[in-house]
Amino acid sequence: MKQDEIKELMEFFDKSGISKIKIKDNDFEIELEKHRKAQKEDEKARASAQTQVQPINVVVNNEQPNLKDTINSPMVGTFYQASSPGAAPFVKPGQNVTKGTTIAIIEAMKIMNEIEAEFDCRILKNLVSDGSPVEFGMPLFEVEKL
């Protein structure tokens, strides 16, 4: 290999993403290797050159979100609105309930657990459909405390 060809190979190697190359041709042998630190700095320089800063608009809202009270699931299981299929639901939206009133059932490990109202409230919205799986802490009903 001639000196000009070696120089051209070195320039190509420097610009490429290759970290190590070894060439053997009869009596001629050359091995080129980039140091990892230099390679990482090279990649960072390329990435920052390609990155364009995009302005972002931030809207600050000082209003407090409309926080609703909820009755949450005390366990993982399957949510049921009524005591049996076809039966009337325990509670309906708009209904007032007192603390301790059964409002739903959650089946967990083949055991039916009655869920009671934690406080006097008005049921505003049922947040879970009948027969759906629920997680611990998942909101079941949106309520208004009385």
C-alpha positions as CSV (number, residue, x, y, z in Angstrom):
1,M,0.0,0.0,0.0
2,K,1.2,3.5,-0.9
3,Q,1.5,6.3,1.6
4,D,-1.4,8.2,-0.1
5,E,-3.6,5.1,0.2
6,I,-2.7,4.7,3.9
7,K,-3.5,8.4,4.6
8,E,-6.9,8.0,2.8
9,L,-7.7,4.8,4.7
10,M,-6.9,6.6,8.0
11,E,-9.2,9.5,7.1
12,F,-12.0,7.1,6.2
13,F,-11.4,5.2,9.4
14,D,-11.5,8.4,11.5
15,K,-14.9,9.5,10.0
16,S,-16.5,6.1,10.1
17,G,-18.2,4.5,13.1
18,I,-15.7,1.6,13.0
19,S,-13.7,1.3,16.2
20,K,-11.1,-1.2,15.0
21,I,-9.8,-2.5,11.6
22,K,-6.9,-4.8,10.6
23,I,-5.8,-5.2,7.0
24,K,-3.3,-7.8,5.7
25,D,-2.2,-7.9,2.1
26,N,0.9,-10.1,1.4
27,D,3.8,-8.6,3.3
28,F,1.8,-5.4,4.2
29,E,-0.2,-5.3,7.5
30,I,-1.9,-2.4,9.2
31,E,-4.1,-2.3,12.3
32,L,-6.1,0.8,13.3
33,E,-8.0,1.2,16.6
34,K,-9.9,4.1,18.1
35,H,-9.8,4.7,21.8
36,R,-13.2,4.4,23.4
37,K,-13.0,7.8,25.1
38,A,-12.2,9.6,21.8
39,Q,-15.0,7.6,20.1
40,K,-17.6,8.6,22.7
41,E,-16.6,12.2,22.5
42,D,-16.8,12.0,18.7
43,E,-20.3,10.5,18.9
44,K,-21.4,13.2,21.4
45,A,-20.1,16.0,19.1
46,R,-22.0,14.5,16.2
47,A,-25.2,14.1,18.2
48,S,-25.0,17.7,19.6
49,A,-24.4,19.0,16.1
50,Q,-27.5,17.2,14.8
51,T,-29.7,18.2,17.7
52,Q,-31.7,21.4,17.2
53,V,-33.2,23.1,20.2
54,Q,-36.9,23.5,19.9
55,P,-38.6,26.1,22.1
56,I,-41.4,24.9,24.3
57,N,-44.4,26.8,25.5
58,V,-45.3,26.4,29.2
59,V,-48.7,27.4,30.4
60,V,-49.0,27.8,34.1
61,N,-52.4,27.2,35.5
62,N,-52.8,28.5,39.1
63,E,-56.3,27.0,39.4
64,Q,-56.6,24.0,41.8
65,P,-58.0,21.0,39.9
66,N,-61.5,20.0,40.8
67,L,-60.8,17.3,43.2
68,K,-63.6,14.8,43.7
69,D,-64.0,12.5,46.6
70,T,-63.9,8.8,45.7
71,I,-64.4,5.5,47.4
72,N,-61.5,3.3,46.5
73,S,-61.0,-0.5,46.2
74,P,-59.5,-1.9,49.4
75,M,-58.2,-5.0,47.5
76,V,-57.4,-6.6,44.2
77,G,-60.3,-8.6,42.7
78,T,-63.4,-8.5,40.6
79,F,-65.9,-5.7,41.1
80,Y,-69.7,-6.5,41.2
81,Q,-72.5,-3.9,41.6
82,A,-75.1,-6.3,42.8
83,S,-75.3,-9.4,45.0
84,S,-76.1,-11.7,42.1
85,P,-76.5,-11.5,38.3
86,G,-79.8,-9.8,37.4
87,A,-80.2,-8.3,40.9
88,A,-80.6,-4.6,41.4
89,P,-77.3,-2.8,42.1
90,F,-76.5,-1.9,45.7
91,V,-76.3,1.9,44.8
92,K,-77.1,4.1,41.9
93,P,-75.9,7.6,40.9
94,G,-77.7,10.3,42.8
95,Q,-78.4,8.0,45.8
96,N,-77.5,9.1,49.3
97,V,-75.8,6.4,51.5
98,T,-74.7,6.4,55.1
99,K,-71.5,5.1,56.5
100,G,-71.4,1.3,56.7
101,T,-73.9,0.8,53.8
102,T,-72.9,-1.9,51.4
103,I,-72.2,-0.3,48.0
104,A,-70.5,-3.2,46.1
105,I,-68.8,-6.6,46.3
106,I,-65.3,-7.4,45.3
107,E,-64.5,-11.1,44.7
108,A,-61.0,-12.1,45.7
109,M,-59.8,-15.7,45.7
110,K,-63.4,-17.0,45.5
111,I,-64.5,-14.9,48.6
112,M,-67.2,-12.3,48.2
113,N,-66.1,-9.2,50.2
114,E,-68.8,-6.5,50.8
115,I,-67.5,-3.0,50.3
116,E,-69.1,-0.4,52.6
117,A,-69.3,3.3,52.4
118,E,-66.5,4.9,54.5
119,F,-68.6,8.0,55.2
120,D,-72.0,9.5,54.6
121,C,-72.1,10.5,50.9
122,R,-74.0,10.9,47.7
123,I,-73.0,8.6,44.8
124,L,-72.2,10.8,41.8
125,K,-70.8,8.3,39.4
126,N,-69.9,4.6,39.2
127,L,-66.3,4.5,37.8
128,V,-66.0,0.7,37.3
129,S,-68.2,-1.5,35.2
130,D,-69.8,-4.7,36.6
131,G,-67.5,-7.8,36.4
132,S,-64.3,-5.7,35.8
133,P,-61.0,-6.4,37.5
134,V,-59.9,-3.8,40.1
135,E,-56.6,-3.0,41.7
136,F,-55.9,-1.9,45.3
137,G,-56.6,1.8,45.7
138,M,-58.5,2.1,42.3
139,P,-61.4,4.5,42.5
140,L,-64.7,2.7,42.4
141,F,-67.2,5.5,42.9
142,E,-67.1,9.3,42.6
143,V,-68.9,10.7,45.6
144,E,-69.9,13.9,47.4
145,K,-69.4,13.9,51.1
146,L,-72.5,14.8,53.1
